[in-house]
């Protein structure tokens, strides 16, 4: 026997003492006046540092022959005490339920539902319409390198288009993408024609905020490449989309423009549905809202990604999601989207 181990005689003492503990416990449970009391007794005896639990640690000091005996006693006492606690708890709960009056006519608690931000809703709708037209939805990184954001889009260093888009540059030659057009390049590099894709996402420009500008905004890029696509396909696609989103009365107009990666290029406008073309703050009195640019993919871009410009033609476009959401929901200032004022957001 190891020094410090208890003899069997000592174990008998222990068992007797456990009986005493049980009596004290039963007395205390009997005197409980409510659930709180019961819980206090439970903690006192049965919690990790409780009177009974503490005795389990004595097991290690008992001789191996006597250990099963004491162990059995402790376990049976623990289940007896737990049983008593449960019985007392049930008793008090029953009493409480008998006294408590439940008024079933009281109104329930109002659940606060989360909702989608108007930009997310607009993006969902745009994706849905183009998916039904056979376009895939692609993604690209928001932190781009110079090659994809500019170079591959035919915007070399020193090109005035780089100043046109005041960019947020990061260390190491990275830039927060100023447009979703780099996704066109990434997709063409990794897939062969025919291509029909859209790429929704966030873009960044150093714009001073006003009613129609904000340094962060969303675009949806579109690209189709096949053997004989024409400008008519571009117009048809954009116009089918606009009528689907806004209804058959929506009018679309294309104006000649210039983008380094499309030839010919255009900008396109949607008629202002806020004022029905009469002129308001949102359309700056013109009756039209500038949505973004479009055009036929420049053969130089095809060459860079390894497509044969003799064989393939393509059309591409960008669209400003905030502009579309403003039209759709009759919002006259882009800044509302980013202020997170609940009075605004909860209307969506
Ligand atoms: N990326 C252009 C911009 O942000 C918009 C654009 C113009 C996209 C022409 C295109 C395009 O795909 O073909 O201003």
Boltz pocket constraint, residues with backbone or C-beta under 6 A from the ligand:
constraints:
  - pocket:
      binder: B
      contacts: [[A, 178], [A, 179], [A, 180], [A, 181], [A, 221], [A, 222], [A, 259], [A, 261], [A, 262], [A, 266], [A, 292], [A, 293], [A, 294], [A, 295], [A, 296], [A, 315], [A, 316], [A, 317], [A, 318], [A, 319]]
      max_distance: 6.0
